[in-house]
């Protein structure tokens, strides 16, 4: 699916209006990007039946009762109108009931907007869901429609923009070689995280995050920025937009924001759940 109908202005308004709440209470369902193919599948009824079957498999695999791994693929290749689907939750959402809830929100938006379109993808803060009428799991990691989503609230500190760009650039290089193609870090007053869809592999992850880093570089001095693409996701957030309680949570979990790394190429990576959970608040 390389032809998408996007509504970037509407997405931007949704992001500006969104509020930060704890990840434990919120499946992170803020919509960042939604696209549908311009072409409908035929026969439509058979395709929708196959799509519903793949979505049911995805949800079962993402639910905490089903193990909650945070990533799943499903396919109905022998249907009269085949369907292929993929879903992935952020590492700090996976393994909780919030992962399945985020999937439900994304699937609902796709059904409402795309109808019988033969492809679609929805990217939310907490997850991504994509489907096609042909197999795409080994396809390109970056596709038309990749973009930045910035919150429009500038940070007064003049050093923030450089620190944010430096950290996301380093994460773009580190995440493709990290377990699960996901990494998070804090440096120079910035928290950031990067994640690739597991099927894209190291090479596809590198390519996708290189594009994402260029996109998110347009957000600073905004305090909160995201980059979205078919195969990856990045987010950065101002250190001072995070509460003292959230800072203490990081320290208690063995991770300190080490200011001595500011301006260096060394990235103090940590478990994605630690910084990631802060980004989700």
N, C-alpha and C positions, 0 to 999 in steps of 0.2 A: 504494500500500500504506500505509494509515493506521492499521492495527490490528496492533500488534507485541507479541509475547510476549518480555519482557525479563527478564534475570536480573541486576539491578544488584548484589546482594550478592556473587554469585559473581565478577562482573567486578572488584569492589573487591578481593577477596582475591587475584585474579591480579595486579593492579597492585601491591599492597603487597609481594607476594612476588617481583616481577620485579627483575632486576639491570641496572645500566647497563653496556653493553659497546659497543665502537666500532662505528659504523654500517657500516664497511667489512667487518666480520666478521659482522654480524647484520642481517637484513632487517627488524628491528623488528616482530616478529610477536606482541607482547603484545596479547591481545584486550582491547579497551576496551568494545565494545558490539556486541550481536548480536540481531537481531530477525527474526521470520518472520511472514508473514501467517497469519491463522487459517483461511484458505480454500485448498483445493487446486485446482490447475488441472485442467481436463478437456479432452480426454483426457490423462491423466497421462503416458503414454509419449511422446506427440507433444510435449508441453511440455518434458519432460526432454531429448528429442533436440534440440529447438530451443535450449534453454538451454545444452546442451553445445557446440553450434555457436557460440553467441555467446561463451562463455567461451574457446573456442579462438582466436577472432579477437582478443579482448582480450589474451590472453597473448602472442600473436604480436606485437602492436603495442607491448606494454610491455617486451618482452625487449630486452636490449642489442643483440642481433643484428638486431632489427627497427627499430632506431633509438632505442629506449628513451626516447620522449618523455615518459613519465610520466602520460599521460592518454589514455583511449580509450573509445569507445562502440561498441556492436555491436547489431544487430537482425536478427531473423528474422520480419518482419511478415507474410509470406505462408504461414507454417507453419500446420498444422491447429490448433495451439495456439501463438500467437505468443509470442516472448520478446524482451525488451529488456534490455540490461545496460550497466553503466558501471564503470570502474575508474580510480582515480587514486592515484599514489604521492606522498609528500611530496617537495618539491624536492630535499632532500638524500639521497633514496633513488633518485629517478628517474635513468635513464641508467646504472644499474649492474645487475649480475645480481641484486642484492637486491630490485629492484622486482618482477621476475617471481617471485622466491621469496616475497615478501610476498603477491602475488596468489594464488599456489598455496595458501598457508596460509589465506587468507580464503575462497577457493573451496571448499577442503576442509571448513572449518567450516560453511559454508552448506549444502553437500550433506548433511553428517552431521546437522545440526540441522533444516533446513527441508524436506528430502525433496521432495515435489511441491507445496509451498506456492507460491501464485502470486505471491509477492513476498518479498524478503528483503534484508537489508543487514548487512554485517560491517565494523566499523571497528576497525582495528588501529593500533598506533603508527605504522607505516610506510605504510599505505595504507587505502583504502576500496573496497569492492566492493558494488554494488547491482544487483538485477535485479527486473523486474516482468513481468506478462503484458500490460501496456499501456504505450504510450510515456510516459515521465516526464521526459525530458531538459529540457523547458521548464517543469516543474512547480515547486512551492514549494521554497524553499531550506531552510526549517526545518520539521520535522515532529515529531509526538509521539514521545517517546523521547529527545529531546535532553537532555543531562545533563552533570554534572561528574564527573570521576574524579580524586580527590586521593590522595596517597600516605600521609597520616596521620602524617608526621614533621614536627613544627613547627620553625620557625626561631626561635632565641632573640632575634635582633635585632628590637626592637620596630618599627623603621622598615620592615621588609621588606614587611609586608602592604600598607601604603600605596603603596610603590614598585611592587609587583607589580600592584596594581589600576590604578594610574595608567598603567603601560606597556601593559597589555593593552587598556585603554580607548583609548589613542592608536593602537595597532595596529589595533583594530577600525575606526577611522576612516580609517587610511592604506591598509590592504591592498586595499580595493575599487578603489582607483585605481592600484595598483601593477601592473607587468607580471605577467601570469599570475595575477592576483588572489591574490598571496602576498607576504608581507613578514616581515622579522625585525628585531629591534633589541635593544640592551642599554642599560640605564640604571639607576642607583641600586641596583646590586647584583643586578639581575635580567636574565636572558636570556629572550626570548619570541619566538614565531613564530605566524603566522596564515596560513591557506590556505583558499580557497573552491574548490569544484568549478567547473571552467571554464564549464560550461553555464549557471550561474545568473546570470551577468552582474553588472554593478556594483551594480544595485539589489538583486538577490537576495543578493549578498554582504554588502552593508550590513545588510540585515535579519537575515541568519543570524548575522553576527558580533556584532550588538547583543545577540542572545539568548545567544550563546556567552560574551560578556564578562560578562553577568549571572551565568551559570552558574559560570564559572571564578572569579568574585569570591568564591565561597563556599569556595575552597580555602585561601588564605592565612589563617593563617601557615604552612600546610604548604609544604614546600620544593619540591614538584613538583606541578603541577596541569595538568589537561587539560579541555577542553570539546569535546564531540562532538555532531554533528548530521548530518542527511542531506546538507547542502550545505556544511559547513565544519568546520574543526578549529582549535583554539587550544591552545598549550602555553606554560607559564612555568616557569622553574627558578631556584633560588637560585644566585647567583654563586659563593658559597662551597662549593657542592656540586660545583663543577667543578674539576678538577685544574689545577695550575700549568702542566702541559704543554699542556692544552687552552686555557688563557688565552693562552699564548705563541703557539699556532697562530693565534688570532684576530689578535693584534698583528702577527705575521709576514705575515698576509694583508691588512694595511692597515686593520684595524678596531680601534679602541680603545674601551673602556668609558669614556665621558666623564662623569665624575661631575658636571660643571658643568650637565648637562642635568636633573639630578634636580629634580623639582618643577616643571619647565616643561612646556609643551605641545609642545615641539619633540622629534621622534623621530629620532634618528640612525639612519636605515634603512641596511641593508647588504644585500649579496647574500645571499639566503636560504641558500645553501649554506654560508656561514661560520658564522653563529649557529645555523642549523638543524643542522649537523653536530655542534655542541657539545651541542645539546639531545638529540641522538640517542645521546649517550654517557653 
